[in-house]
Amino acid sequence: MLSWTLTFLIVAIIAAMLGFTGIAGAAAEIAKIIFFVFLVLLLISLVAGALRGRPPL
């Protein structure tokens, strides 16, 4: 999932350099959403692992 975030971030940067502001903004928003979903899933995974008594990483 983090690789999708990086992909959309790179697309946003390239589109911004080429002047495609609509595409750059959309790709940046998608990258932000996916990144925050990744963080939420990471936190849920860490909490679940802590409740089971296993080491978090």
N, C-alpha and C positions, 0 to 999 in steps of 0.2 A: 504494500500500500504506500509505503514511503517512496518507492520508485515512481509511482504514478504522480505523486506530488512534485517530485523533481522534474518529471517529464513536462507537466503543465507549467511549471515555473520557467523552464527553458523555452517552451513555446511562447510564453508571455514576454520574456525578455527579447527574443528574436522578433516577435511581432511588433513590440514597442520600438525597436531599432529601425524597423522597416516602415513605421508609420501607421500600422494597422491598429489604431487605438481601441476600436471595439473588440477585436479579437484578443488583444493584449489584456484588456480589462476582464473579459470573460474567462480567459485562461488563468489569470491571477486569482480571480474569485474561486474558480474550481480548485486550484491548488490550495488555497486557504481552507476551504471546506474539507477537502480530503485530509489535510494535515491535522485539523482539529478532530476529525473522526478517528484518525490514527492515535492521537493523544488520549482520547477517551477510551478507546479499546485497550491501549497500553495500561492505563490506570486500572481498568476493570480486571485485566489479566494479572496485574501485580497484587491487587486486593484479593482476588480469588486464590492466587498462589500462597499468599500470606495466611489466608484462612485454612488452607489445607495443611499448613506447616512445612511447606517446601520453600527452599530459598527463592527469592524473587527473580533472580537472573541465573 
